[in-house]
Amino acid sequence: MSATTTDLPDAGTLELLSEEGYTSRKPGGILKYLYYAIGLAMAAFHIWFLGYSSMEPWALYYSHICFGVVLCYFLYPFSRKSNRSMPTLCDWICMLLACAACLYFIIELEEVIYRVGVAPTTLDLVFSTIIVCLVLEMTRRTNGWILPAIAVFFLLYALFGNLLPYSLGGHRGYSFARVFSYITGMDGMLSTPLATSASFVFLFFLFSAFLASTGAGQFFIDIAMAVAGGKRGGPAKVAVIGSALFGTISGNSAANVVASGTFTIPMMIKVGYTPRFASAVEAVASTGGQMTPPILGAAAFIIAEITGTPYLDVALATVIPAILYFVSIFYMIDLEAFKKGLHGYAKEDLPDARRVMLDRGHLVIPIFVLIFVLVGLNGSVIKAAIWAIYATILCTMLRKTTRLTPEQFVAGFADGAKQAVGLIAACATAGIIIGVLNLTGTGLKFASAIIALSGGILPVALILTMASALVLGMGLPTAAAYLICAAVIVPALTGLGVPALTAHLFIFYFACLSAITPPVALAAFTAASLGKTRPMGVALTAVRLGIVAFIVPFMFVYAPSLLWQGTLPVILGTLVTSLCGCFFLGSALQGCFRDRMLNMGQRALFLAGALALIHPGLTTDLIGVGLVALAIIWQRLTARA
């Protein structure tokens, strides 16, 4: 059976959902080829100067911003009422201003780098103001109003924070010239978020987009369908497998929901799942893809860069949490199917796994090339990404069904550049926020405030940082959400003795989970639109399905074995007991175990036992086993009666 036989959303709905801000233009005629030219030039520029030549970081970063701003104003209208067929005169002026500002900073590099934030000239200030305003509007058009509103708040704080008492975060005061000059330098807009975007994350967007243009997304869905489509509640399990596979390279939960949910949500509804549950399954699966090694939606490389941890260690650290997350979702899906009496598709309606592998199995080769270069050859992230792009190009030529026409080839690179626009905007705006934090010292004040509010008690501090990460990550792509949280929150945890990698992973998971956490649950709301059901209901169901991801970060702060740290026997023991805990947690939340219903008392015992088992340690494991055993005996006695 093909997913395309289900009732899919119309093209207008998909276009609306595929962008986090306003819908993008689809240029036609000569404008289409201009779009291809800009996108291809952006891709070629980054591949050449990152892989084969060199450029001053300042010049590279401003070139990165320039390409992003030009593509944004070319493709994204001011509002839904604006001209949807071509850029307006105002858009063209903004593109020219962006080019002028970025060229000015690149040409004046040797002098302006010593004036920034100290003694800016009039031209420095004019072009700094222009680029800040263009970036904020770029972020609004591509990511919505939340992030630029936060950035504007921080800018106002930098300018007028001297009016506040010191106890409420007041500072000594900074002039307009110093603030706007400082935030466009290496400690602000050009700091770590944009540096990682320009250096290697952009290359992964190219790789992801080009791979998607070959039909790899449908390949993942078909393989998942062949493996799990015939099982109890099969389409939901297909959604989990397919979305996880594609999500790990997509870098955007909401975009992943659209890419795979278009097919999986109607399939789930067709076999009997409610629209609310089907949409929630897709939301948690797509969000989980961002937390799935080896790529983590490109965040693995950012975490490695910021923490100074080898990439392989970062990837290994996320293996057990990812296994626990998806096993728990799988189990709860299975129990939901049992409760509703749902079945999978008949064998004759499923794709033939052998034929799918023969036709399109070669499309996974680039992913193995990526991993081989990183791990086997110990190559750099940039080298691995470029080789993966080349491998994708070569692999498309192996089968006629995946061979691209010249236009599709160019469009693949242009689409990769387009997909990166939102990330460039978010990273540049995150840099503005970081610049204000660096200038005013507020970042340290925020960390000190968390420590003070917690009274130095780590569990309380973890709850506060979790809440902060969920709020700061609302409505943002994975990488941008993590980067902002890393700048603001991590110092609070490391100040309480949490190792750097553990602290970064803690806030990374909650930054990802903001995509399904109310009130701004972007992935859940996107899935709800596809399922034509209430968004808040989907978000609440998604939180229940993804509950393990809310629990495990607290556990690994105290138990490093969950992050693949320690001896192999301890790590494997942790994996086994934690898996058992996930199964029992699923039973507690779904209210059944071994196809028998549980009463409230039994569910409470399962829940307590599950939490004890998920937390590594002999004592907690014994307590967990005892509680679960008591619940099972109670269930059997109740069944006999």
N, C-alpha and C positions, 0 to 999 in steps of 0.2 A: 504493500500500500504506500502511496506517495503522500507526503504531508500536504502537498499542494491541492489535494482533493478536499481538504477541509475548508470551512468558511474563514477566509483570511480577511484581515482588515483592509480597507481600501487604500489606494496609493497615497491619498491625501493624509490619512491618519498616520501612515508609516512615516511620511515626510515630516509631519509635525513632531512625532515621537523621537525621530532619529537625532534631533538636535536638542541640546539642553537649554538653549535660549530660544530666540526666534528661528523660524524655519529659514533655510538657506535658499538662495537663488539657484536656479538651474540654467546657467547661461546657454544661449543657443547661437547659431550662426558664427560670426567671427569672434564673438565674445567667448564662445566655448573653446576655441583654439587659443585665445589669449589666456584663458584659465589654465589650459593644458601647459602652455609655455611657462607661466609663472610657477605652477606646481612642479614641473620638470626641472626648471632652473633651480628652484629651492632644493629639490632632492639631489641634483647633481652637485650643487654648491657644498652641501653638507658632506656628501660622500667623498668629494675630492679633498676638501680642507681638513676633514677628520681622518681620512684614511691614507691620503697620499701626499699631502702637502702640510703646511702649517700656517697659522695665523695668530696674531695677538688675541688673547681671550677677549679683551674689550671689544675689538673689531668683530670677532666671531659672534659675540652675544648681541651686539647692536644690529648686525646683519640678520641674525635670527629674528629679532624683534621686527625689523623692517619687513622681511618676507611675511611674517605672521600678520602684521597690521594691514599690509597691502591686500593679502588674501581675504582677510576678514571683511574689510570695507568693500571689497569686490563681490563677495559672496553673501554677506549677511546684511539685510536691510535694517534700517533704523527701527522700524516697527512693522507689524503685519499689514499696515495700511500703506506702507511705502511701496515704491516701484519694485515689482517682483521679477521683472524681466531683465533689467540692467541697472548698474549703479547710477545713483543720482549725481548731479553736479557737486553736491556737498560731499558725497563719498569720494569722488575723484580728487577734490581739494584735500580731503583728509589723507588720501594715499600719497599725494605729492608732498604734503607737510611731513608725513612720516619719513619719506625718503630723504627730504631735506634735513630733518633733525638727525636722523641716523648717520647720514653722510657727514654732517658737521662734526659729530662726536668722533667718527672714525678718522676724518682728516686731521682734526685738532687733537688727536689722541695724546701725542707726546707732551702737550702743554696742559690740556684740560684735565688730565688725570691728576695733576698736582694742585689744580684749583678747586676740584669738586668738593663741595661741602665746607670749603674754607674761604676762598675769595673768588667766587664766580663772577665772570664778566656779564655785561648785559645780554650778549648773545647766548652765553651759557644758560642764563636764567630763562630766556625766551624759549630756547629749544628744549630745556628741561621741562618747562611747564607744558609745552605742546605735547611732548612724548608721554608725560604722565596722564594728561587728559585723554589722549588717543587710546592709551592702554586701558584706562578705566572704562571707556565706552566700548572698546573691543571686548572686554570681559563681560560687560552687560549684554552685549549682543550674542555672545557665544555661550555664556554660563549662567545667564540670569542676573538678577539684581543683588543677590545676597553677598557675594564676595566683594564686588565694588563698593557696596554700602559699608561693609566692614572696613575696607581700605580708606574710604572717605572719613569714617569715624576716627581712624587712627591719624589721618592727616590733620583733622581738626584738633585732635588731642595734642599733636606735636606743635601746632600753632598757638593753641590757647590753653594748654595744660598748665601753664604757669598761674592761671587764675584759680586752680584747684588747690586745696590744702595738701601738704605733702602726705598726710595720712591717707588721702584718697587717691594717691598716685600723681600728685602735682610735681612739676619739674621747674627748672630755673627759667625756661622760656627760650624759644629759638625763632629767628626771623624767617620770613617767607623765603628769602633767597637761600638761606642755609638749608632749610628743610627740603626744598625742591631740588637743590643742587645735590645734596647728600643722597637722597633716595634714588637718584639716577646713576649712582656710582656702584662700585664693586661691593659695598656693604649694604646696598639696598636692592634696586631692581635687578642688578647683574650678579646677585649673590647666589648661593647654592641652588635654589629652585630653578632659576633660569639657566644656570651653568649646567645642571644635569639635563635639562630639557634640550639645550643646544648641543651638548657633547655626545649623548648617546640615546636618550629617550626618544628623540625625534627619529632616529634610525629604526627603533623598534616600532614606531607608528608606521613608518614606511613598510617595514617587513610585514606587520600585521595586516595593513590595508592591501598590500600586493598579494599576500597569501589568501586573503578573503576574496579577492577578485578572481582567483583561480577556481573558486567553488569549494574551498577547504571547509567552510562552515557547514555546507550541506553534506559534505563527506562525514564530518563528525556526527551530524544528526543521523545519517543513514547507518553508520556503524553502531551507534547507540541503539538505534531502532532494531537492528539485526540481533544485537546482544540481549537487550532487555525488553523489547516491544511485546514479546509474547508472554512475559511474566505477569503476575498479579499486579494490576495497576501499572502496566508497562509504560504507557506514554509519559507518566510522571517520572519514572526512572530514566527514560530517554532524555527528558529535559535536564535532569541532574547531570548525566554523563556528558551530553552534548554541550551544555552551557559551561560546564567546568573546563572541558577541553578547549573551547573557543575563548572563554573568559580569561584564561591565564595569559593570553597574548593580546587581548583587546585593550586593557587598561582603563575601561570605563564600564561600570555596572549597568547604567541605563542603556548605553549603546548595545551592550551585549544582550540585554532583555529584548530589544527590538530585533536584533539579528537572529536570535534563536527562538524567542517567544512567539514570533509571528507564526511559526509552525507548531511549536510544542503546546502552547496554551489551547488552541482549538482542538488539538488531538486529545489532550487531557479532558477537556469538557465533553468531547464526543463519547468517551468511554464511561462517563458518569461522575467525574469529579465536579464539584461546584466551581463556578467561575472564580470565587474568592480563593479557594484552596489551590486551584490550578495556577492562578496568577501569583500567589505567594510562593509556590514551588519554584516557578521560574525566577522570581526575584531573589530568593535565597541561593539558588544555583548560580545565577549570574554574578551575584555578589561574592559567592564562594570562589568563583573563578579567579577573582583578584587576589585571593589568599592561597592559591594553589601553586606549589613549586613546579617547575624550576624558575618561572619568570615572574610570578606574582603581579601580572599586569605591568611589567617593567619596573615595579617598585623594588624588586630584589636587588637590582643594580644600584638604585639610589640609596637604599639602606646600607649596602656594602660600602659605597663611596663615603657616606656621612660618618659611619661608625669606624671606618678603617678595618672592617672585618672582611676576610676573604669571601668572595661570592659563594663558593661551595659551602662554607659554614652557614651562611644565611639561608641558602636553599635547604640544607639538611635540617636546620632549626625549625623550618615550617612544615616538615613532612608529617610529623605526628598530629599537630593541630588540624592539618588539612584532612588526614584520614579520619579523625574523630568527627569532624564537621560533616563530612559527606556520608559516613556510615550512619550517623544519627538521623540525617535527613532521609536516607534510603529506608531505614527501619520504620520511621514514622509514616512515610509514604505507604509502605507495605501494610502497616496496621490500619491506615485510613482506608485502603482498598479492601481489607478484610471486613471492617465495620460496615462498609457500604456494599459489600458483595460484588466488587468490580473485578473484571478480568482483563487480560491483555488482548492483543490482536491475534487472529488466527494465523497459523504458520504461512498459509498461502498469501496473506496480505503483507507479509514482512519482506524487506529487502533481502537479497541473497548476499550474505557477508562476503563470500568468496568473490562474487562478481564485483561487489563494491570495491574490495581491495584491489582486484585486478584492474579495474577501470580508473580508480582515483587514489589508490593506496600510496602512490609515489608522492602525493602532496604532503605527506608527513615527513618526508626526507629532510626538508629544510630545518624542521625543528630539531631533528637528530644532529644535523650539521651544527646548529647553534650550540647545542649542549656539548658536542664533541670538541669544538674549538675552545669553549670555555673550560671544560673539565679535562678532556684528553690532551689537548695541546697547551693548556694553561694560557690561552690567548687573552687579549684584552676584550672588554665588553664591546668596544667599537669595532674591533676586528671581527668578532663573532657575529655582530649584527650585519656587517657588510657581507660577510661570507654567506650568511643565511639569506640575504636578499639575492645574491648571485645564484645560490642553490635553488631558490624559488623560481627564478627566471629560467634556469636550465630544466628544472623539473616540469614546468608547464609544456615544454617541447617534447616530452617523452610520450605523450598520448594526444591523439587528434582531438579528443573530447575536451582537453584542458589547454590546448594550444591557443594563445592569445593573438588577436589581430594587432597590427601596429597601433591602432587607436586604443584598443583595450590595454595594451602595454603602457602607453603614455598615460592613459586615464588612471591606471593603477597607481602610478607614482603621484599623479596630481591629487587623487583621493587621499593618499597617505598624507600629503602635505595639508590638505583640507582638514583631515581628522586631527592633525596636530595643532591647528589654530587655537582651539579651545584650551589645550594644555599650555601653549605659549602664553596666552592671555592670563590664565590662572597663575602660572609660575611668575610672570612679571608682576602681577598684582600682589601675589604672596611676597615678592621681593620688596614691594613698597611697604607692606606691613612690617616685614623684618627690618627694613631700613629705619622705620620709626622706632621699633623696639631697640635697635642698636643705638640710635641717636639719643634716646631718652633714658635708656637703661630699664625700660619697663618690663622687658622679658625677665630679667632677674627679679624684679618686684613681683611679677606674676607667680614665678616659682616660689618665692619667699612667702607669698600670700597663701599658696596651697599648703606649704609646709606648716605655716602658722595656723591655718584653719584646721588642719589635721592634728595639730598638737604633736607633730612628729611621729604619729602613729601610722605605720605603713598601710594597713588595710583601709583606713579612712582616706589617706592620700590617694590610694588606688581608685577608690570610688569617685573622688573629686576629679582626678585626671581622666577617668572614664567618661564622666559627664562632660568635661571640657572638650574631649576629643569628639564626642558625638555631636556636640553643638558646633564646634569649629569646622567639622567635616561635612556639615549639611549642604547638599546641593552641589558638591564639588567632585571632579574626577578623582580617582584613587590617588594618583601621585601628588596632586595639588593639596588634597585634604591631609595626606600624611606629612607633607613638607611644612605646612603651616603648624600642625600639631607638634612636629618635631622641634620647631623653633621656639614654641611657647611653653610646651608642657614637659618635655623630656628633662630639662634641668631640675624640675621638682622631684622627679623620681631618682635621678642619679644623686641628687643631694641627700636622699635618704638611704643611699647605699645600694640601689638597684644597679646591676651591671648595664653598661651602655646598650649592648645589643638587646638585652631583655627589655629594657625601657623603651627602646625604639619599636620593637615588635609589639609590645603592649599597646602603645598608642596607634600603631599601624592597624591592628585588628579593629580597634574601635572606630578609627577613621573610615575604614571600609564599611563597618556595620552601620554607620550613619546613613548609608544608602537604603536601609530597610527599617530604620528606627524613626517613629513619629517624633515630631510633627512634620518634618521635611524629609520624607523617605522617598528619594527620587526614583530608585529602582522599583520599589513597590508601587509607586504611583504610576510609573510608566507601564508596568505589568497590568495594573488595574485598568488602564485605558485599553490595552489589547484585549483583556478579558471582559470588558464592558461591565465592571462591577465597582463597588465603592472603594476608593483608595485607602481610607483609614482602616477598613476591615482587612484589606490585603496586608497592610503594614503590620497590624497586630498579629495576624496569622503567621506572617513571615518571621516575626520576632520569636514566636513559639517554635517554629520549625528550626530556626537557627540558634536556639538557646545555647547550644554547646559552645558556640563561638563567643558568647558573652561570659561563659564560665571559665573556659580553658586559660585565657590570659591571666586571670587571678591565680590560677593553679601554678602556671609555669614560673611566676615570679618567685614562688617558694620552692619549686621543684624543677631544677634545670634539666632533669632527664626528659621532660616533655619537649625540650628544645634540642634533643639529641646531644645532650652534654652528659658525659660520664662514661662508665664502662658499658660495653654492649649488653651483658646480662641485665643490668639495671634498666637500660633503655628499653629492651624487649619486654621486660617484666612490666614496666610502666605502660607500654603500648597495650599489652594484654589486659591488664586490670582496668585501664581507662576505656578500652573498647567495651568491656563488660559493663562499665558504668554508663556508657552511652546507650547501650541496649536497654538497660533498666530505666534510664532517664526517659527514653522514648516511650516505654511502657507506662511510666507514671503520667506523662503528658497526654498520651492517647487513651489511657484507661483500659488497656488490655495487655495480656501476656499469654503467649502460646495459644492464640485464638480463643482466649477466655477473658471475659470482662473482669475488671477490678473494681472493688468498692472504694470509697474515699479513704478509708483507713489503710487499705492495701497500697493504694497509690502513694500515700504519704510515706509509707515504709520504703517503697521502691525509690521514691525521690531522695530520701535521706541516704539510703544505701548507695544510690548512684553517685551522689556528690562525694561520698566518702571514697568510693572506688576511683573516681576520676582524679582525686588528689593522691599523688604517689606517696607511698609510705606503708610499711607493714602494719602499723597500728590501725590506720584508717582503712586499709584493705580488709583487715579482719572484721572491723566494725561494719563495713559495707556488706561483706559476705553474710554476716550474721543477720543484719536487718533484711536483706533480700530473701535469705532462706526463711526467715520468719514470715515474710509476706507470702512466699510461695506455699508454705505449709498451710497458712490461713486460707489462701485461695483454693487449695485442694479440698480442705475440710468443708469450705462453703459449698463447693461444687457437689460433693457427695451428699451433703444435707439437702 
